[in-house]
Amino acid sequence: MSTSSKSGPCCLEPEKTCNCGRRCKVTTSMTLKNPMRRFARAEIMVNESLDERVRSMVVGFMVSNDTMAAKIKRLKNDLEAQKHEVKKLKEKNRRMKLKFICLCSVVAAVLPLFATFCPVYAVATINRVKTVVLSCAGSIRRKMKDSGAAIQNGGKE
């Protein structure tokens, strides 16, 4: 291939010409041995089916890219929904803890009053209620500790 010395009004580089005298066009190789290699060849030899094949490949890649982008967007939306749900559950857990603490303080305040009005049943009842409250509190603490560890481990136990 040779280069001619003439340059067009919009081209700063000299045009490449083929041995046959025609202008050359830079194309990309689609062979398995040397894919995506750029080379120059005469315009008459440009194969339109090759351009169509490349165009169909590009369209296929664009469709798969759009599909993946839609899937990523859907997964991000799902993640945001799950984050919102976790936030709501944490708030509900906090309110339940507060209710339990209030209930325990009410029971602790009522037990001495009950003991003054009913001395016969007071000792047995106080011990029984105390045992129940403490076992419930211990059970709830263990569950909260286990659920906190599960949340920190990402749900893996």
OpenMM code with the backbone's topology and positions (N, CA, C; nanometers):
from openmm import Vec3, app, unit

residues = "MET SER THR SER SER LYS SER GLY PRO CYS CYS LEU GLU PRO GLU LYS THR CYS ASN CYS GLY ARG ARG CYS LYS VAL THR THR SER MET THR LEU LYS ASN PRO MET ARG ARG PHE ALA ARG ALA GLU ILE MET VAL ASN GLU SER LEU ASP GLU ARG VAL ARG SER MET VAL VAL GLY PHE MET VAL SER ASN ASP THR MET ALA ALA LYS ILE LYS ARG LEU LYS ASN ASP LEU GLU ALA GLN LYS HIS GLU VAL LYS LYS LEU LYS GLU LYS ASN ARG ARG MET LYS LEU LYS PHE ILE CYS LEU CYS SER VAL VAL ALA ALA VAL LEU PRO LEU PHE ALA THR PHE CYS PRO VAL TYR ALA VAL ALA THR ILE ASN ARG VAL LYS THR VAL VAL LEU SER CYS ALA GLY SER ILE ARG ARG LYS MET LYS ASP SER GLY ALA ALA ILE GLN ASN GLY GLY LYS GLU".split()
positions = [
    Vec3(0.0835, -0.1158, 0.0000),
    Vec3(0.0000, 0.0000, 0.0000),
    Vec3(0.0890, 0.1234, 0.0000),
    Vec3(0.0428, 0.2198, -0.0660),
    Vec3(0.1197, 0.3440, -0.0734),
    Vec3(0.0333, 0.4586, -0.0249),
    Vec3(0.0972, 0.5682, 0.0011),
    Vec3(0.0226, 0.6862, 0.0435),
    Vec3(0.0390, 0.7934, -0.0618),
    Vec3(-0.0664, 0.8660, -0.0862),
    Vec3(-0.0576, 0.9755, -0.1823),
    Vec3(-0.0275, 1.1044, -0.1072),
    Vec3(0.0236, 1.2010, -0.1787),
    Vec3(0.0650, 1.3255, -0.1137),
    Vec3(-0.0487, 1.4255, -0.1025),
    Vec3(-0.1619, 1.3972, -0.1665),
    Vec3(-0.2697, 1.4949, -0.1595),
    Vec3(-0.3489, 1.4762, -0.0304),
    Vec3(-0.3917, 1.5847, 0.0233),
    Vec3(-0.4755, 1.5791, 0.1423),
    Vec3(-0.5975, 1.6652, 0.1171),
    Vec3(-0.7099, 1.6198, 0.1662),
    Vec3(-0.8353, 1.6898, 0.1448),
    Vec3(-0.8486, 1.8101, 0.2361),
    Vec3(-0.9542, 1.8891, 0.2154),
    Vec3(-0.9720, 2.0089, 0.2967),
    Vec3(-0.9977, 1.9774, 0.4444),
    Vec3(-1.0567, 1.8631, 0.4735),
    Vec3(-1.0869, 1.8299, 0.6124),
    Vec3(-0.9881, 1.7295, 0.6697),
    Vec3(-0.9020, 1.6754, 0.5895),
    Vec3(-0.8078, 1.5738, 0.6363),
    Vec3(-0.6688, 1.6333, 0.6446),
    Vec3(-0.6031, 1.6113, 0.7552),
    Vec3(-0.4661, 1.6578, 0.7699),
    Vec3(-0.3671, 1.5488, 0.7327),
    Vec3(-0.4114, 1.4234, 0.7390),
    Vec3(-0.3241, 1.3117, 0.7047),
    Vec3(-0.3400, 1.2796, 0.5572),
    Vec3(-0.2343, 1.2316, 0.4943),
    Vec3(-0.2483, 1.1912, 0.3536),
    Vec3(-0.3361, 1.0669, 0.3438),
    Vec3(-0.4103, 1.0566, 0.2356),
    Vec3(-0.4986, 0.9418, 0.2162),
    Vec3(-0.4163, 0.8201, 0.1777),
    Vec3(-0.4572, 0.7052, 0.2281),
    Vec3(-0.3896, 0.5812, 0.1908),
    Vec3(-0.4583, 0.5263, 0.0669),
    Vec3(-0.3762, 0.4762, -0.0236),
    Vec3(-0.4315, 0.4167, -0.1444),
    Vec3(-0.3812, 0.2742, -0.1567),
    Vec3(-0.4626, 0.1935, -0.2196),
    Vec3(-0.4297, 0.0531, -0.2412),
    Vec3(-0.3384, 0.0419, -0.3638),
    Vec3(-0.2853, -0.0764, -0.3849),
    Vec3(-0.2033, -0.1013, -0.5042),
    Vec3(-0.2851, -0.0839, -0.6314),
    Vec3(-0.4168, -0.1035, -0.6197),
    Vec3(-0.5025, -0.0882, -0.7367),
    Vec3(-0.5360, 0.0584, -0.7633),
    Vec3(-0.4967, 0.1486, -0.6730),
    Vec3(-0.5183, 0.2908, -0.6937),
    Vec3(-0.6396, 0.3461, -0.6206),
    Vec3(-0.7174, 0.2627, -0.5617),
    Vec3(-0.8365, 0.3098, -0.4898),
    Vec3(-0.7987, 0.3525, -0.3473),
    Vec3(-0.8858, 0.4370, -0.2891),
    Vec3(-0.8628, 0.4780, -0.1509),
    Vec3(-0.8877, 0.3597, -0.0576),
    Vec3(-0.8134, 0.3581, 0.0526),
    Vec3(-0.8285, 0.2502, 0.1511),
    Vec3(-0.9161, 0.2966, 0.2669),
    Vec3(-0.9822, 0.1996, 0.3245),
    Vec3(-1.0658, 0.2244, 0.4412),
    Vec3(-1.0105, 0.1409, 0.5561),
    Vec3(-1.0020, 0.2003, 0.6750),
    Vec3(-0.9528, 0.1266, 0.7918),
    Vec3(-1.0678, 0.0417, 0.8447),
    Vec3(-1.0436, -0.0878, 0.8558),
    Vec3(-1.1446, -0.1806, 0.9069),
    Vec3(-1.0850, -0.2636, 1.0198),
    Vec3(-1.1702, -0.3384, 1.0851),
    Vec3(-1.1283, -0.4204, 1.1990),
    Vec3(-1.1435, -0.5668, 1.1636),
    Vec3(-1.0442, -0.6443, 1.1966),
    Vec3(-1.0458, -0.7871, 1.1676),
    Vec3(-1.1411, -0.8588, 1.2625),
    Vec3(-1.2158, -0.9557, 1.2099),
    Vec3(-1.3067, -1.0356, 1.2915),
    Vec3(-1.2671, -1.1832, 1.2868),
    Vec3(-1.1416, -1.2118, 1.2611),
    Vec3(-1.0966, -1.3502, 1.2535),
    Vec3(-1.0673, -1.4029, 1.3931),
    Vec3(-1.0707, -1.5344, 1.4070),
    Vec3(-1.0405, -1.5950, 1.5365),
    Vec3(-0.8919, -1.5863, 1.5683),
    Vec3(-0.8095, -1.5901, 1.4646),
    Vec3(-0.6654, -1.5895, 1.4859),
    Vec3(-0.6165, -1.4533, 1.5350),
    Vec3(-0.6725, -1.3457, 1.4811),
    Vec3(-0.6263, -1.2121, 1.5159),
    Vec3(-0.7467, -1.1171, 1.5265),
    Vec3(-0.8294, -1.1313, 1.6276),
    Vec3(-0.9518, -1.0511, 1.6346),
    Vec3(-0.9228, -0.9060, 1.6705),
    Vec3(-1.0083, -0.8178, 1.6210),
    Vec3(-1.0047, -0.6749, 1.6508),
    Vec3(-0.8770, -0.6045, 1.6027),
    Vec3(-0.8037, -0.6647, 1.5082),
    Vec3(-0.6842, -0.6005, 1.4515),
    Vec3(-0.7303, -0.5021, 1.3446),
    Vec3(-0.6776, -0.3802, 1.3487),
    Vec3(-0.7141, -0.2780, 1.2506),
    Vec3(-0.6198, -0.2871, 1.1304),
    Vec3(-0.6777, -0.2766, 1.0124),
    Vec3(-0.5965, -0.2783, 0.8905),
    Vec3(-0.6681, -0.1980, 0.7825),
    Vec3(-0.5949, -0.1635, 0.6783),
    Vec3(-0.6513, -0.0846, 0.5689),
    Vec3(-0.6735, -0.1750, 0.4488),
    Vec3(-0.7847, -0.1529, 0.3787),
    Vec3(-0.8105, -0.2258, 0.2548),
    Vec3(-0.8918, -0.1367, 0.1619),
    Vec3(-0.8913, -0.1724, 0.0349),
    Vec3(-0.9595, -0.0908, -0.0659),
    Vec3(-1.1090, -0.0886, -0.0371),
    Vec3(-1.1724, 0.0267, -0.0640),
    Vec3(-1.3146, 0.0408, -0.0348),
    Vec3(-1.3993, -0.0586, -0.1125),
    Vec3(-1.3560, -0.0967, -0.2283),
    Vec3(-1.4336, -0.1901, -0.3093),
    Vec3(-1.4457, -0.3263, -0.2420),
    Vec3(-1.3467, -0.3580, -0.1567),
    Vec3(-1.3456, -0.4893, -0.0940),
    Vec3(-1.4221, -0.4943, 0.0382),
    Vec3(-1.4738, -0.3807, 0.0852),
    Vec3(-1.5447, -0.3797, 0.2130),
    Vec3(-1.6683, -0.4674, 0.2010),
    Vec3(-1.6805, -0.5592, 0.2917),
    Vec3(-1.7899, -0.6548, 0.2896),
    Vec3(-1.9039, -0.6012, 0.3760),
    Vec3(-2.0191, -0.5756, 0.3162),
    Vec3(-2.1328, -0.5217, 0.3906),
    Vec3(-2.1870, -0.6220, 0.4923),
    Vec3(-2.1742, -0.7516, 0.4641),
    Vec3(-2.2252, -0.8505, 0.5600),
    Vec3(-2.1443, -0.8466, 0.6890),
    Vec3(-2.0166, -0.8144, 0.6781),
    Vec3(-1.9337, -0.8013, 0.7975),
    Vec3(-1.9831, -0.6846, 0.8825),
    Vec3(-2.0109, -0.5719, 0.8186),
    Vec3(-2.0624, -0.4572, 0.8927),
    Vec3(-2.1969, -0.4904, 0.9572),
    Vec3(-2.2791, -0.5643, 0.8865),
    Vec3(-2.4091, -0.6036, 0.9414),
    Vec3(-2.3905, -0.6970, 1.0605),
    Vec3(-2.2930, -0.7873, 1.0518),
    Vec3(-2.2662, -0.8794, 1.1624),
    Vec3(-2.2188, -0.8024, 1.2857),
    Vec3(-2.1297, -0.7071, 1.2642),
    Vec3(-2.0817, -0.6244, 1.3756),
    Vec3(-2.1976, -0.5449, 1.4343),
    Vec3(-2.2806, -0.4886, 1.3485),
    Vec3(-2.3954, -0.4116, 1.3953),
    Vec3(-2.4898, -0.4993, 1.4772),
    Vec3(-2.5131, -0.6226, 1.4317),
    Vec3(-2.6020, -0.7114, 1.5076),
    Vec3(-2.5398, -0.7500, 1.6416),
    Vec3(-2.4059, -0.7668, 1.6436),
    Vec3(-2.3393, -0.7966, 1.7709),
    Vec3(-2.3534, -0.6791, 1.8671),
    Vec3(-2.3346, -0.5578, 1.8167),
    Vec3(-2.3461, -0.4388, 1.9015),
    Vec3(-2.4877, -0.4261, 1.9560),
    Vec3(-2.5863, -0.4487, 1.8700),
    Vec3(-2.7254, -0.4423, 1.9152),
    Vec3(-2.7508, -0.5484, 2.0220),
    Vec3(-2.6978, -0.6677, 2.0016),
    Vec3(-2.7133, -0.7737, 2.1017),
    Vec3(-2.6499, -0.7366, 2.2342),
    Vec3(-2.5305, -0.6771, 2.2280),
    Vec3(-2.4644, -0.6338, 2.3518),
    Vec3(-2.5434, -0.5228, 2.4204),
    Vec3(-2.6002, -0.4329, 2.3413),
    Vec3(-2.6786, -0.3239, 2.4006),
    Vec3(-2.8039, -0.3775, 2.4687),
    Vec3(-2.8677, -0.4757, 2.4066),
    Vec3(-2.9871, -0.5356, 2.4671),
    Vec3(-2.9510, -0.6061, 2.5975),
    Vec3(-2.8418, -0.6833, 2.5961),
    Vec3(-2.8020, -0.7520, 2.7193),
    Vec3(-2.7590, -0.6513, 2.8258),
    Vec3(-2.6967, -0.5413, 2.7847),
    Vec3(-2.6584, -0.4364, 2.8795),
    Vec3(-2.7828, -0.3727, 2.9415),
    Vec3(-2.8844, -0.3454, 2.8600),
    Vec3(-3.0090, -0.2888, 2.9120),
    Vec3(-3.0769, -0.3853, 3.0082),
    Vec3(-3.0739, -0.5147, 2.9745),
    Vec3(-3.1335, -0.6154, 3.0618),
    Vec3(-3.0622, -0.6191, 3.1961),
    Vec3(-2.9295, -0.6172, 3.1917),
    Vec3(-2.8532, -0.6190, 3.3170),
    Vec3(-2.8757, -0.4913, 3.3969),
    Vec3(-2.8860, -0.3774, 3.3301),
    Vec3(-2.9103, -0.2508, 3.4002),
    Vec3(-3.0466, -0.2536, 3.4691),
    Vec3(-3.1475, -0.3094, 3.4014),
    Vec3(-3.2800, -0.3204, 3.4626),
    Vec3(-3.2761, -0.4140, 3.5834),
    Vec3(-3.2017, -0.5236, 3.5709),
    Vec3(-3.1901, -0.6180, 3.6823),
    Vec3(-3.1193, -0.5529, 3.8011),
    Vec3(-3.0135, -0.4774, 3.7741),
    Vec3(-2.9413, -0.4072, 3.8817),
    Vec3(-3.0334, -0.3058, 3.9492),
    Vec3(-3.1118, -0.2340, 3.8703),
    Vec3(-3.2041, -0.1352, 3.9268),
    Vec3(-3.3079, -0.2035, 4.0150),
    Vec3(-3.3614, -0.3180, 3.9695),
    Vec3(-3.4607, -0.3917, 4.0482),
    Vec3(-3.3992, -0.4418, 4.1788),
    Vec3(-3.2754, -0.4926, 4.1713),
    Vec3(-3.2087, -0.5415, 4.2922),
    Vec3(-3.1791, -0.4273, 4.3900),
    Vec3(-3.1423, -0.3108, 4.3377),
    Vec3(-3.1202, -0.1956, 4.4258),
    Vec3(-3.2494, -0.1552, 4.4954),
    Vec3(-3.3607, -0.1574, 4.4212),
    Vec3(-3.4895, -0.1245, 4.4821),
    Vec3(-3.5257, -0.2259, 4.5903),
    Vec3(-3.5014, -0.3543, 4.5637),
    Vec3(-3.5275, -0.4578, 4.6641),
    Vec3(-3.4418, -0.4362, 4.7878),
    Vec3(-3.3163, -0.3997, 4.7673),
    Vec3(-3.2259, -0.3748, 4.8797),
    Vec3(-3.2751, -0.2572, 4.9636),
    Vec3(-3.3193, -0.1510, 4.8982),
    Vec3(-3.3713, -0.0353, 4.9717),
    Vec3(-3.4961, -0.0735, 5.0510),
    Vec3(-3.5837, -0.1553, 4.9912),
    Vec3(-3.7040, -0.1992, 5.0623),
    Vec3(-3.6667, -0.2826, 5.1848),
    Vec3(-3.5686, -0.3698, 5.1706),
    Vec3(-3.5254, -0.4516, 5.2838),
    Vec3(-3.4611, -0.3659, 5.3923),
    Vec3(-3.3833, -0.2655, 5.3539),
    Vec3(-3.3241, -0.1752, 5.4529),
    Vec3(-3.4332, -0.1018, 5.5297),
    Vec3(-3.5367, -0.0577, 5.4587),
    Vec3(-3.6479, 0.0116, 5.5239),
    Vec3(-3.7203, -0.0822, 5.6201),
    Vec3(-3.7395, -0.2069, 5.5788),
    Vec3(-3.8062, -0.3044, 5.6651),
    Vec3(-3.7226, -0.3335, 5.7899),
    Vec3(-3.5918, -0.3449, 5.7756),
    Vec3(-3.5036, -0.3673, 5.8914),
    Vec3(-3.5138, -0.2497, 5.9872),
    Vec3(-3.5189, -0.1288, 5.9323),
    Vec3(-3.5305, -0.0096, 6.0164),
    Vec3(-3.6618, -0.0122, 6.0949),
    Vec3(-3.7718, -0.0497, 6.0286),
    Vec3(-3.9010, -0.0580, 6.0971),
    Vec3(-3.8984, -0.1639, 6.2063),
    Vec3(-3.8369, -0.2797, 6.1777),
    Vec3(-3.8315, -0.3868, 6.2772),
    Vec3(-3.7457, -0.3473, 6.3970),
    Vec3(-3.6376, -0.2751, 6.3736),
    Vec3(-3.5547, -0.2283, 6.4851),
    Vec3(-3.6333, -0.1315, 6.5730),
    Vec3(-3.7111, -0.0436, 6.5110),
    Vec3(-3.7932, 0.0503, 6.5877),
    Vec3(-3.8994, -0.0253, 6.6683),
    Vec3(-3.9612, -0.1257, 6.6074),
    Vec3(-4.0614, -0.2066, 6.6777),
    Vec3(-3.9967, -0.2797, 6.7948),
    Vec3(-3.8772, -0.3333, 6.7745),
    Vec3(-3.8041, -0.4029, 6.8807),
    Vec3(-3.7744, -0.3071, 6.9959),
    Vec3(-3.7343, -0.1850, 6.9633),
    Vec3(-3.7050, -0.0853, 7.0664),
    Vec3(-3.8299, -0.0519, 7.1480),
    Vec3(-3.9448, -0.0369, 7.0804),
    Vec3(-4.0699, -0.0080, 7.1517),
    Vec3(-4.1109, -0.1237, 7.2414),
    Vec3(-4.0916, -0.2475, 7.1930),
    Vec3(-4.1276, -0.3644, 7.2746),
    Vec3(-4.0391, -0.3734, 7.3988),
    Vec3(-3.9106, -0.3430, 7.3849),
    Vec3(-3.8212, -0.3420, 7.5014),
    Vec3(-3.8687, -0.2394, 7.6038),
    Vec3(-3.9071, -0.1216, 7.5557),
    Vec3(-3.9546, -0.0161, 7.6445),
    Vec3(-4.0828, -0.0589, 7.7162),
    Vec3(-4.1745, -0.1229, 7.6438),
    Vec3(-4.2981, -0.1725, 7.7060),
    Vec3(-4.2671, -0.2764, 7.8125),
    Vec3(-4.1719, -0.3642, 7.7849),
    Vec3(-4.1359, -0.4671, 7.8821),
    Vec3(-4.0771, -0.4046, 8.0078),
    Vec3(-3.9917, -0.3043, 7.9908),
    Vec3(-3.9325, -0.2369, 8.1068),
    Vec3(-4.0415, -0.1676, 8.1888),
    Vec3(-4.1373, -0.1039, 8.1211),
    Vec3(-4.2483, -0.0395, 8.1926),
    Vec3(-4.3310, -0.1428, 8.2681),
    Vec3(-4.3584, -0.2556, 8.2061),
    Vec3(-4.4362, -0.3615, 8.2705),
    Vec3(-4.3636, -0.4146, 8.3933),
    Vec3(-4.2342, -0.4359, 8.3813),
    Vec3(-4.1563, -0.4857, 8.4958),
    Vec3(-4.1561, -0.3842, 8.6096),
    Vec3(-4.1463, -0.2562, 8.5762),
    Vec3(-4.1463, -0.1552, 8.6825),
    Vec3(-4.2829, -0.1454, 8.7489),
    Vec3(-4.3914, -0.1627, 8.6728),
    Vec3(-4.5256, -0.1631, 8.7320),
    Vec3(-4.5413, -0.2831, 8.8240),
    Vec3(-4.4979, -0.3991, 8.7808),
    Vec3(-4.5067, -0.5196, 8.8647),
    Vec3(-4.4242, -0.5005, 8.9910),
    Vec3(-4.3059, -0.4432, 8.9769),
    Vec3(-4.2205, -0.4204, 9.0939),
    Vec3(-4.2843, -0.3208, 9.1901),
    Vec3(-4.3608, -0.2242, 9.1372),
    Vec3(-4.4271, -0.1267, 9.2240),
    Vec3(-4.5518, -0.1847, 9.2890),
    Vec3(-4.6227, -0.2737, 9.2218),
    Vec3(-4.7478, -0.3300, 9.2736),
    Vec3(-4.7216, -0.4407, 9.3752),
    Vec3(-4.6161, -0.5149, 9.3615),
    Vec3(-4.5905, -0.6275, 9.4525),
    Vec3(-4.5813, -0.5853, 9.5996),
    Vec3(-4.5112, -0.4803, 9.6351),
    Vec3(-4.5095, -0.4415, 9.7772),
    Vec3(-4.6474, -0.3996, 9.8282),
    Vec3(-4.7271, -0.3348, 9.7411),
    Vec3(-4.8632, -0.2991, 9.7828),
    Vec3(-4.9468, -0.4239, 9.8065),
    Vec3(-4.9309, -0.5204, 9.7199),
    Vec3(-5.0032, -0.6463, 9.7350),
    Vec3(-4.9621, -0.7160, 9.8645),
    Vec3(-4.8366, -0.7077, 9.8988),
    Vec3(-4.7863, -0.7717, 10.0211),
    Vec3(-4.8442, -0.7066, 10.1459),
    Vec3(-4.8694, -0.5763, 10.1422),
    Vec3(-4.9243, -0.5104, 10.2615),
    Vec3(-5.0712, -0.5415, 10.2800),
    Vec3(-5.1467, -0.5607, 10.1726),
    Vec3(-5.2900, -0.5866, 10.1857),
    Vec3(-5.3225, -0.7343, 10.2018),
    Vec3(-5.2416, -0.8216, 10.1521),
    Vec3(-5.2656, -0.9664, 10.1611),
    Vec3(-5.1407, -1.0349, 10.2148),
    Vec3(-5.1138, -1.0251, 10.3429),
    Vec3(-4.9897, -1.0825, 10.3946),
    Vec3(-4.9843, -1.2343, 10.3849),
    Vec3(-5.0995, -1.3018, 10.3843),
    Vec3(-5.0990, -1.4477, 10.3803),
    Vec3(-5.0424, -1.4983, 10.2476),
    Vec3(-5.0877, -1.4398, 10.1398),
    Vec3(-5.0449, -1.4850, 10.0075),
    Vec3(-4.9219, -1.4093, 9.9565),
    Vec3(-4.8807, -1.3109, 10.0296),
    Vec3(-4.7782, -1.2196, 9.9797),
    Vec3(-4.6465, -1.2881, 9.9500),
    Vec3(-4.5952, -1.3650, 10.0442),
    Vec3(-4.4626, -1.4238, 10.0270),
    Vec3(-4.4608, -1.5208, 9.9096),
    Vec3(-4.5574, -1.6113, 9.9042),
    Vec3(-4.5612, -1.7100, 9.7958),
    Vec3(-4.5822, -1.6412, 9.6610),
    Vec3(-4.6733, -1.5449, 9.6583),
    Vec3(-4.7033, -1.4759, 9.5330),
    Vec3(-4.5844, -1.3929, 9.4867),
    Vec3(-4.5223, -1.3224, 9.5788),
    Vec3(-4.4071, -1.2401, 9.5423),
    Vec3(-4.2954, -1.3270, 9.4863),
    Vec3(-4.2688, -1.4393, 9.5516),
    Vec3(-4.1626, -1.5283, 9.5024),
    Vec3(-4.1972, -1.5856, 9.3651),
    Vec3(-4.3249, -1.6241, 9.3489),
    Vec3(-4.3677, -1.6807, 9.2214),
    Vec3(-4.3575, -1.5765, 9.1093),
    Vec3(-4.4081, -1.4564, 9.1340),
    Vec3(-4.4049, -1.3503, 9.0331),
    Vec3(-4.2612, -1.3094, 9.0043),
    Vec3(-4.1820, -1.3018, 9.1090),
    Vec3(-4.0417, -1.2656, 9.0918),
    Vec3(-3.9702, -1.3671, 9.0026),
    Vec3(-3.9970, -1.4958, 9.0264),
    Vec3(-3.9368, -1.6015, 8.9455),
    Vec3(-3.9819, -1.5903, 8.7999),
    Vec3(-4.1118, -1.5669, 8.7803),
    Vec3(-4.1647, -1.5562, 8.6434),
    Vec3(-4.1049, -1.4350, 8.5723),
    Vec3(-4.1013, -1.3203, 8.6397),
    Vec3(-4.0482, -1.1985, 8.5779),
    Vec3(-3.9006, -1.2154, 8.5443),
    Vec3(-3.8242, -1.2718, 8.6371),
    Vec3(-3.6811, -1.2893, 8.6119),
    Vec3(-3.6548, -1.3891, 8.4993),
    Vec3(-3.7330, -1.4979, 8.4957),
    Vec3(-3.7125, -1.5951, 8.3877),
    Vec3(-3.7519, -1.5348, 8.2527),
    Vec3(-3.8610, -1.4558, 8.2522),
    Vec3(-3.9002, -1.3891, 8.1272),
    Vec3(-3.7930, -1.2898, 8.0844),
    Vec3(-3.7423, -1.2136, 8.1791),
    Vec3(-3.6392, -1.1148, 8.1459),
    Vec3(-3.5140, -1.1835, 8.0932),
    Vec3(-3.4733, -1.2939, 8.1573),
    Vec3(-3.3557, -1.3677, 8.1101),
    Vec3(-3.3776, -1.4251, 7.9717),
    Vec3(-3.4973, -1.4783, 7.9513),
    Vec3(-3.5300, -1.5349, 7.8203),
    Vec3(-3.5273, -1.4265, 7.7130),
    Vec3(-3.5844, -1.3121, 7.7437),
    Vec3(-3.5872, -1.2029, 7.6462),
    Vec3(-3.4460, -1.1523, 7.6203),
    Vec3(-3.3643, -1.1404, 7.7244),
    Vec3(-3.2263, -1.0961, 7.7052),
    Vec3(-3.1501, -1.1925, 7.6149),
    Vec3(-3.1685, -1.3236, 7.6372),
    Vec3(-3.0998, -1.4221, 7.5528),
    Vec3(-3.1467, -1.4099, 7.4080),
    Vec3(-3.2774, -1.3953, 7.3887),
    Vec3(-3.3300, -1.3833, 7.2523),
    Vec3(-3.2778, -1.2568, 7.1848),
    Vec3(-3.2737, -1.1481, 7.2612),
    Vec3(-3.2239, -1.0232, 7.2042),
    Vec3(-3.0759, -1.0342, 7.1715),
    Vec3(-3.0007, -1.1009, 7.2578),
    Vec3(-2.8576, -1.1181, 7.2324),
    Vec3(-2.8368, -1.2053, 7.1088),
    Vec3(-2.9168, -1.3146, 7.0974),
    Vec3(-2.9054, -1.4029, 6.9809),
    Vec3(-2.9454, -1.3301, 6.8531),
    Vec3(-3.0552, -1.2521, 6.8591),
    Vec3(-3.0980, -1.1809, 6.7385),
    Vec3(-2.9985, -1.0721, 6.7024),
    Vec3(-2.9378, -1.0080, 6.8021),
    Vec3(-2.8350, -0.9074, 6.7742),
    Vec3(-2.7136, -0.9696, 6.7098),
    Vec3(-2.6743, -1.0886, 6.7580),
    Vec3(-2.5600, -1.1576, 6.6971),
    Vec3(-2.5938, -1.2012, 6.5554),
    Vec3(-2.7194, -1.2444, 6.5338),
    Vec3(-2.7602, -1.2871, 6.3996),
    Vec3(-2.7600, -1.1681, 6.3044),
    Vec3(-2.8034, -1.0514, 6.3531),
    Vec3(-2.8039, -0.9327, 6.2668),
    Vec3(-2.6612, -0.8916, 6.2342),
    Vec3(-2.5720, -0.8977, 6.3333),
    Vec3(-2.4331, -0.8596, 6.3092),
    Vec3(-2.3645, -0.9563, 6.2142),
    Vec3(-2.4044, -1.0840, 6.2162),
    Vec3(-2.3434, -1.1836, 6.1276),
    Vec3(-2.4132, -1.1891, 5.9930),
    Vec3(-2.5085, -1.1032, 5.9693),
    Vec3(-2.5786, -1.1029, 5.8408),
    Vec3(-2.6767, -1.2175, 5.8292),
    Vec3(-2.7346, -1.2629, 5.9408),
    Vec3(-2.8323, -1.3706, 5.9378),
    Vec3(-2.7716, -1.5085, 5.9388),
    Vec3(-2.6385, -1.5196, 5.9416),
    Vec3(-2.5725, -1.6501, 5.9435),
    Vec3(-2.5465, -1.6897, 6.0876),
    Vec3(-2.5807, -1.8086, 6.1213),
    Vec3(-2.5558, -1.8555, 6.2576),
    Vec3(-2.4437, -1.9545, 6.2607),
] * unit.nanometer
topology = app.Topology()
chain = topology.addChain("A")
for resn in residues:
    res = topology.addResidue(resn, chain)
    for name in ("N", "CA", "C"):
        topology.addAtom(name, app.Element.getBySymbol(name[0]), res)
